[in-house]
Every structure is written in C-alpha cells, then in structure tokens.
Amino acid sequence: MASTTLLNRASLQRIIPILLLLFAFAGTSAAEELPCNIQRRTLLYAVKGQDSLYMDIYSNIVPPKRDAASADGPQTAPRASRVAMAPRPALIFLSGGDSTAGGRDDKRYREYLCHIAERGITVFSIDYRLEESAKLAPLTQSALDRAVEDLFTATLYILKHSFALSVNPLQIMASGSSAGAIIALQAEYYLANRKAPEQMPESFNYCGVIAFAGAIMSFGEDLQWESMPAPIALFHGKADNIVPFKRTQSASGGRKVSLNGSFTIAKSLKRRGAPYMLKSYKSKDHSVAVWAMQHQLEQVDYFLQKYIFRDK
C-alpha cells in the first residue's frame, strides 16, 4: 500500500489503545448447522508472510444439494458451479473481536450472514490479519491499514474470479462488526479519496457499506469525501464507550487525530449529499455491534432495497 495511505504509528498511540482490544482477539467458534438452502465453502484467498487468509462463502442454493466441487476442507481456487448461475451481488464481511469470540465463522454472525445469503447475495466472510496478542502495547505499523489492505486483497480476489464465483463485479458490498466495521468504513474512505493501493482498479468502488458500531480515522481535519462514496448504513449505540458514537480526538506530535463515529460520519455524508442511513440507539452501548445484526435485520433489508437495489 502506498505510504500516503498508511496511518502514522506515533499519532495512533494516543487514541487507539481501545481499538487494540477490538483487533487483538481471533478465537474461532464451533460451526453451527446452516439452513438447508445455504451452502458454505472455504477458500484460501491469500498468503501473506506466515499468515494464510481464508474466506467462507455463503450462497443460496435452490434446491439444496451438495456440489462435488465444494468438498469438505478449504480450496485454493474457486471452481465454477456445474450449473451456470447468473452473476449475483456480493457482500464481504469482516468480523469484530473480543475476549470470548471472534473470527470469520463466529456463530454470533451466522444469522446475519445466512439472512443476507438467503436474499440472493453471495457472502464472503474473510480472515484479516490481527494483532498477535492482547497486550496493551503500542500498535504495530498500522494494524488498521494492514487489515484494510487485506480487505482490498480479498476484493481483488473476488474481482479476478468473479465468473467462477458467479459474482457481479459491479455489485460488491463491504460490511463489518466493531473492528470489522472500522475496516470497511476506512476502506470506503480511502477509495473515495483516492488513497487505495495502486492494485485496486481506479474505477472500482463498493456499491454499499453496512457498518455495525464502526468509525473512520482522520488526521487534523473534518471528514471529506473527494468523490461520491457508496451508500452507507450505520448502526450505533449512543452509549458506546469503545467506539465513539460521535468523535474522540487527541494530539500527538502536534498533530490532531480523530476517531469519527457513526454520527460524525453521517454529518459528513449529509454535507456531501451522499446517500446514507443512520440507526442509533439511545440506551445501547457497543453491544450494538452484534445486537443489530440479530435484531435489526428488517432495517438491513430496507437499506438494501432502497439504497442498493433501488426498489420502490
């Protein structure tokens, strides 16, 4: 990734200790049985150093049947279905993390992932590189940017293999919970401000972002969107004491660092005339990162219908 897109380590040390908790844990929950019409398979999408990064793919199959191309165990390359399918929209999901669970197959996200897949959207729940421990130490060279880089890598993988994966390359969304929501929003912010890595196609943008308790990091300025961002759905508890609903700021080396929560993001999108939906919850804290994925699915459907697929 170009050096101009990397977050400054020294600037982050004063504002990001709370985010270390979001990125630090990567436990994996035991798999639960899926609805009979949802198929899940696993692919290896990248190897970076000693890290092998996988994606779980959730797709709606009607009638449900087991395809020989999706045998148990991860694959290293996608295989086209034996029966040709029309290209489908896609959603790339990034998990959050805490001291009890986390990871791409966390059962807490299962209802959301299957709900999206049941609507004909292929879901890619991806690994991204995490902090090696939960020790409260200064962040390594921009863990946030490293995770954003992994999201872009997964996106490029899906674009490259869009035919085999039956994905419409013009209809790829990003979504995340907690740390994953921060990554998805930061990636969209980079794309809109032309700070994405050179490997990303210049014309590419996500067609939508769904963020549960997320934020965007900026330095010394209010959020600005050079080009029109994708429609963004923001779900956030007003009492969140981990990821701010509004904004937190600190100074480091004479430079102001801001963590802009959903309320501040929504204000910046309104100024830009960009499409967005903000759902806030007065008495709820950071639990919205998971709670909304389980109890606000009708609002997710509304966003998809009104802002992404333009149903009237």
Secondary structure, DSSP 8 states (H G I E B T S, - for coil): --GGGS--HHHHTTT-HHHHHHHH-----------TTEEEEEEEEEEETTEEEEEEEEEE-SS----GGG-SS-BSS----SS----EEEEEEE--B-SS-BSTT-GGGHHHHHHHHHTT-EEEEE-----S-------STTHHHHHHHHHHHHHHHHHHTHHHHTEEEEEEEEEEETHHHHHHHHHHHHHHTT-S-TTS-TT---SEEEEES-EEEEESS----SS----EEEEEETT-SSS-SSEEEEEETTEEEEEEEHHHHHHHHHHHT--EEEEEETT--TTHHHHHHHH-HHHHHHHIIIIIS---
